[in-house]
Amino acid sequence: MQELFDRINQFFAFIGPISDAVWAFPTQLGWYAAIPLLGQLSMPVLLLVGMGIWFTWRTALVQKMAFSVAVPVMLNKHQSSDGISSLAAFMLGLAMRAGPGNIVGVTGAITVGGPGALFWMWVAALFGMSTAFVESVLAQLFKERNKHDFVGGLPFYGRRILGNRRWVGLFLSIAFITYALFNLPAQTFNIFTALGMMVDSTTGQTSDRQSALYVGIAIVLVCSCAWLIFGGIRRVTAYTNVLVPVMATAFCGISLLVILINFPLIPSFFAMVVQGAIAPDALFGGAMGVALAEGVRRGLMSNEAGQGTITMAAAAADNTHPCEQGFVQSLGVFIDTLVICTLTGFIVVLAHLWSDSASSAEWAAASASRIGTYMDSVQALLPGSISAAVVIILSACYALFAFTTLLGMISFAEISANFISRAPHFINSIRILGALVFVPFGAMTVLAGLELGNLWAITDLTNIVMVYLNIPILMLGAPLVYKALAHYRQTSGGRFVSADVLGVDTDYWTDDQPVQK
């Protein structure tokens, strides 16, 4: 078994350098790197931030409406038997966003870019809210019925915007399914890491990966995942509606407890973050571009704005106007980054573990385990009498983060697969691949004592590939979103018929669309 995993790991050894090169392009070019400040910013950073700024301007700061409109939309229960509710779509989207990236992503950004990386995560998220709005509205505009459910997202609006060519949708659907499935082993490993840490903290002993504990976790994980996934999107949302508020409340509550205990340090936290954004410490590269690039990169992996991945949740929702789901998913970006990620950043920044390191090399080695660095930071800020209990609770939250992300990945792959075929046997094949192939594969790597770092590099690579696929489509489709938003503002969310408002026929937004109350 170990020989098999070694071969797989070696086979994917080429992924890491490719992923790093794609994220860094064109900073490797001498003439570009010589440009002050700009030469430190890679193309993905420029595209993500630039697109967010552009959409913010063209939508006249649509972020303001996300705060005023999203909550009433989620609380509104209009009569309909189709799709899932706005609240369920929000929870499903947050299940994907509020994943391990909120802990290890933020910790990783700070360990590489310093405290200033958190500032640039905030900036990227505030502008990213407009990007999330645009892609979510497009998902609503071009959603399609599948019996009593809605399907849609990047493959569906990509096809319509790029000349209504079916091969475009097929390509985008396959790309997203590949992205989702290859992210599952890493999420599975995160679940084992968190649960193992809980047991270790409780018993004071480290469990062997071939122990009965780990085998039991693998069996329960695979069975529970399969049961939820084969129940369809409605069963998944029924549980994410419960799990997401529980894990978010527990995580935020514990983090706020840490902040209250260290309340006098709050001013120094903001000072370190802002100063680190403008004049980073030499230990982290000493360049503003390093903090900015790392903040945007890890921010994307956390809130996923512009990646096209949350569009499946946006399309599944039943709304009275396509812009409503745009407001809802835009608010999700804010909560994910400006709330949850900030709480993580507060703990990591104020623990200041790097100040005890003699060199950047020593700090980099100590922070190789992002979750370990985070837990060490938590313990550094708490009295010893309660630190163990807090670590156990946060580990449970981390496991739930990973589990809901895993469910979201497979569910969105299923929704995307509906573009290719809606035949039950085909949809079930996607479920089988996710729940009974890739999740067990991730479990087996843990039991074999391997981490398969080269496979994890696929996560970084597929993230940026999805961005490059999605951004041109968003730019081309944005005029439709601007018209839909203007209609919403003029009519306060009145009846929307796409042919009248946009001059474009859509599958759902037609004259015979049911009147909803």
N, C-alpha and C positions, 0 to 999 in steps of 0.2 A: 504493500500500500504506500509506504513512504517513498519508494522508488518512483511510483506513478506520480505522486504529488511533486517530487523533485523535478521530474521531467516536464510537468505542466508549468511549474515555476520557471524553469529554464527556457521553455518555449516562449513565454511571455516576457523574457528579460529585455526585449527590445522596446517594450511599451514605455518604460520609465523615461528614457532619454527622448523619445518622440514626444511624450506628454510635456516634458519640461521645455522642449524646443518650441512646440506650438504655443504654449502659454507665454514664452519669453519673446517670440518674434515681434518686431525686428530688432530687439535690443542687442542681438548678437552681431549686427552689422556695425562696423566701426564708424562709418559716417553718421549713422543714426544715433549711436551711443554718444557721439561727441556733442550733440545738441543739448544745451543746458536744460535740465529737468525733463523736457519732452523725451530725451534719449533714454530715460530710465523707465518710461511707460510703454508697456507692450500694447500690441494691437487689441487684444481682448479688453484690456483696461480702457483704452480710448473708445472702443465701440460701446461698451456697456455704460460708461459714464456719459459719453457723448450722446448716445441714444436717449438716456434718461433725461438729460438736460433739454434735448430737442422736444421730446414728447411733453415735458413739463411746460415748456413755452407754448407749444401748439395747442395744448388743451387748457390753457389759461389756469395753470396750477390746479389740476384736477384732484390733487391730493387733499385739498380742503374738503371736497365733497365726499371723499372716502370716510372722513371722520363724522360728517353730519348725516350721511345717507346710509352707510353700510349697516349700522346697528338696527335702525328701523326696518330695513329690508330683511335682515335675518330674523327679526322678531315677528314679521308679518306672515301670517299663515293663511294664504289664499287657497281657495278650494280647487284642488287638482289631484288627479291620480297618476300624473305623468312625472317622470324624473324624480330627483331628490330635492329636498328643500334647500333654500339658500344657506341656512344654518348648517345643514349636513355637508354641503359643498365646501363651506368655510372650514369645518372641522376636518374634512378629508384633505383639503389643501394644506391646512396647518399640520396635519399628521405627517405629510411629506416634508414640509418646511422645518417643523420643530423636531429635527432628528439629531443624531449624534454630532452633526456639524455645529449645533448650537453650543456644544461643549468642546469637542476636540478641534472643530474648525476655528473657533475663537481662540482657543489656547494655542493652536498652531500658528494663527496669524500673529499673535503677540510674541511667541517665541522666535519667529522669523523677522517680523517687522517692528517689534517693540510696541509699547502702549499706543503709539500713534496710529497703528493699524486699525485699532478700534474706532478712532475718529473717522477714518476713511470708509469703514464699514457703515457708519451712520450716514455719511454723505451719499454713498452708493445706494443705500436702502431708500433714502428720502427721494432721490431721483428715480430709483428703481420702482417706486410705487406707481409712477406714471407708465412705465413699461409694462408692469403687471396689469394695469388697467387696459392698455391697448390689446395685449394678447388675449386677455380674458373676454373682452367684448367681441373680438374676432371669433373666439371659440363659441360664444353664444349666437352670433349672427349665422354661423354656418353649421350649427348642430343639426343632427338628424334624429328621427324617431327610430327606436328599435323596440317595437311593441309598446310597453309602458315605461320604457327608459329612454334617455337621451344619450347619444354618443357623439363625440366630436373632438376637437382639439387640433393640434398642429397638422396632422395629415389631412384633415378635412378642410380647414381654411387655407392650407397651403395649396391644395389642388385647385380650389376656386380662384384664388388670387393669381396663381401662375397659369392662367389660360385654361382652366378646367380640364387639365390633362391628368388622366387617371394614374399614369406612371409616376407622376410627381407625388401623389398621395401614397402610392405603394412604397416608394423609396423612403419617404418620411416615416411611414408606419414601421417599416423594417428597421430603420435607424433608431427609432424610439424604443422598440421592443428589445433591440440589442443593448441599448443603453440601460434599460431597466433590469434586464436579466443579469447582466454582468455586474450590476451594483449589488445584487443580492448576497453573494458570499461575504462581502465586507460587512454588510448589515448583520448578517448571521453571526459573524465573529464578534461584532460589538455587543450582541446580546449575551454571548458566552462570557465575554470580558466583564460585563457589568454584574451578571449573576454570580460569577466566580468571585468577584471582589466582595459582593455581599456576604457570601459564605465565609470567605477568608476573614473578613472583619468580625463576623459573628463568632467563629470558632477559634480564631487566632492561629489557624493552620492553613497552609497552602495546599489546595487539592490538586492531585495529579490529573492531567488531561484524559488519561485512560480510566479514571475512577468511575464508580457507579454514578456519582453526582453528575458528571459531564455527559455520560451516556443517557441518564434520565432526562437531563435538559434537552438533549438532542431529540429524544423521542417525543417529549411534550411539545417542543417547538414545532417540529414537522407536522404532528397531528393537529395541533391547534391552528396552524397556518393553513393547512389543507382544508380543514372544516370551514374556516371563515371564507377562504377564497372560492371554494366550490359552492358556497351559498350565494354567490353573486355580489354585485355592488351594493345592494340594499342591506345584506347581512353585514358586509364590511362597514358600511356607514353607521349601522346600528351600534356597532361596538366602538368605532372611532368617536362617535358622539359622546361616549362615556369615557373612554381612555384618554382622549386628548385633554379635556378639562381637568381630569384627575391629575395627570402627569404635569400639566402646565401649572396648575395651582400648587401642587406639592413642591415643584422645583422653584417656582417664584417665591413661595412662602419661606422655604429654607434659605434661599438666597437673601431675602429681605431680613431674615433673622441675623444672618452673618453681617449684613450691612448695618443693622441697628446696633449690634455689639461693637462694631467698628465705626460708629457714626461720626466721631471727630475726624476721621480720615477722608470723608467724602470730598472736601475741597481739594485735598492733595491728589485724589483720583482724577478729577477733571483737569487739574493742572498738568499732571503727567501725560494724560491722553492728548491734550491740546498741544503741549510743548513737544511731545513725541511726534506729532503729526507734522509740525513745522521744522523742528530741529531734532531729529532722532538721535539717540545715543549711538556712539560708534560701535558698541557691542552688537547692534542689530544692523550694521551696514552703514550707519551714519548718513543715510541719504533719504530725503523726503520721498523719492520715487519708490524706494523699497517698501516703506510703510504703506504708501498708497496702493501699490500693486498687490501687496499681500492682503490688504484690507478688502479690496474689490474682489480678488480671487476667492477668498474664503467667504466673503459676503454672498457671492453668487452661489456657492455650494450650500449655504445656509438658507437664503430666502428664495433662490431659484428664479428671480425676476429676469425675464428675457431669455430664459432657457427653453420655454415652451412646454415644460413638464407639468405645470399646474393647469394647463389649458384643458386637460381631460376632466379634471374636477369641475372647472368652470362650465364646461359644456354639459355636464351631467345634471346641472341644476335647472329647476323649473322657475323661471322669472317672468314678470309681466313686461319687462323692458330689457333689451340686451345689455344696457349700461349698468344695470343693477349688479350683476355678477362682477363687473369690472371694479366697482366700488368695494365689493366684499373682498375680492382677492387682493386688491391694493392695500386694504387694511391689514390683511394677513402678513404682508411684507413688513409693515410697520411693527406689528406685534412680535414677529419673529426676530427681527434685528434690533429695533430700538428698545425693546423690552427684554426679551429672553436673552439675547446675545449680550446685552449691556450688563445684565446681572452676572453672567459668567465672566465678562471682562473685568468687572469690579473686583471679583475675588482674585483673579490671576494677577492683575496689575498691582493690587495692594499687598499681596503676599510677597512680591518683589524678590522672588527666589533667585533671580539672576544676580542680585547684589552679593550673594554668598559664593558666586563662582569666580574663580581666578581668571578665567579667560572665556572668550566666546566659544571655543571648542569644548570646554568643560560644560558650559551651559547648554550647548547643542546636544551633547551626549546625554545630559541629565534630562532633557526635555524630549527625548526621542519618543517616549510613551506619553502622548498628549493627555490621555485620561489619567495617567499616573501623576503628571504634573498638576493637573487640575485638582485632584484629590489631595495632593500634598499642599496645594495652596489653601484649600478649605481648612485643613487641619492647622495650618500655620496661623490662621486668623481666629481660631476658636479655642476656648478652654479645653483641656484634655478630657474633662469629665463628660462633655457632650459631643466631642469631635467624632468618635466612633459611630454613634447613633446617626449623626448627620451624614457621614459617608455611606452608611447603609441605605438611608432614604434616597440620597442622590444617585446611588448606584441603581436603585430600583427605577428611578426616573429615567436614567440613561438607558436601561433595558427597554422601558416602554417607548422611549424616543426611537430606538432602533427597530422595535417590533412594529410600531405604527408606520414607520417609513418603509419597512419591508412590505407591509400590506398595501401601502399606497403604490409602491413600485409595480407590484403584480397587477393590482386593479387597473392602473393606468395603462399598463401593457395590454391588458384585456380590452379596454376601451379603444385603444389605438388599433388593435387587431381587428376590430369591427369594420375598419375601412377595407381590409383585405377580403374578409368573408364573415358573414354572421351565422354561418352554419354551426349548430351546437357542437359538433365534433371538432371543428377548428378552434372555437373558443375554449373548449375543454383542453385542447392540446397546449394552448398557451398557459392555462392554469396548471397543467401537469408539469410543464417545463419550469414554471416558477416555483410552485409549492413542493413538487416531488422530485425535482432534478437539481436546480441551482441552490435551493435552501439546504437540502441534504448534503450537497457538495460542500457548501460552506461549513456545515456541521462536521463533516468528515475531516476537513483540513484541521479543525480545532482538535478533534480526537487524535489525529495523527501528529499533533504537536507542531504543526506548521502554521505560518502566518501568511504565506504567499504574497509577499510585498509587491511582487511584480504584477500580480493580478489586481491589487488595489490601485496600482497606477492607472489602470483602465478607467477608474472613476474620474480622475482628473481629466483624462483625455476625452472621454465621452461627454463630460460636462461642457467642455469648450467646443466640441464638435456640434452639439445640439445648439449652442449659441450661434455658431457660424451658419447653421442651417436656418435658424429662426429669424435672425436679425433682418436679412434682406426681405423676407416675407412680411415682417411687421412694417418695414418702411413702405412697402408697396401697398399694403392693406390699410395703413393709417388713415388715408382720406375718408374711408368708409366709417372709421371710428369717430373721426371729427364730426361727420354729419350726424351720426347716431347721438353723439354727446350734445350737439346743438339742439337736436329734437328733444332730448331729455330736458334740457334747460328751458326750452320754450314752452313745453307742455307739462312740466313737472312729472315726467314719467308717464305720459299719456299713451294711448294705444299705438303700437308700433307695427307698421306694415312695411317691409323692406322695399318692395317695389315702389311705393310712394315716396319714402324718405330717401332711399339710396339709389333708386333706379336699377336695383339688382334683385332678381328673384332668388329667394332662399327656400330651403325645405320646410322650415317651421314658421317663420314670420310672414304669414300670408293673410289674405282676407278671411279665410275660413278658420283662422286661429281662434280657439275658444276664448270668450271673454272671461277674465279672471277677476275675482274680487278679493 
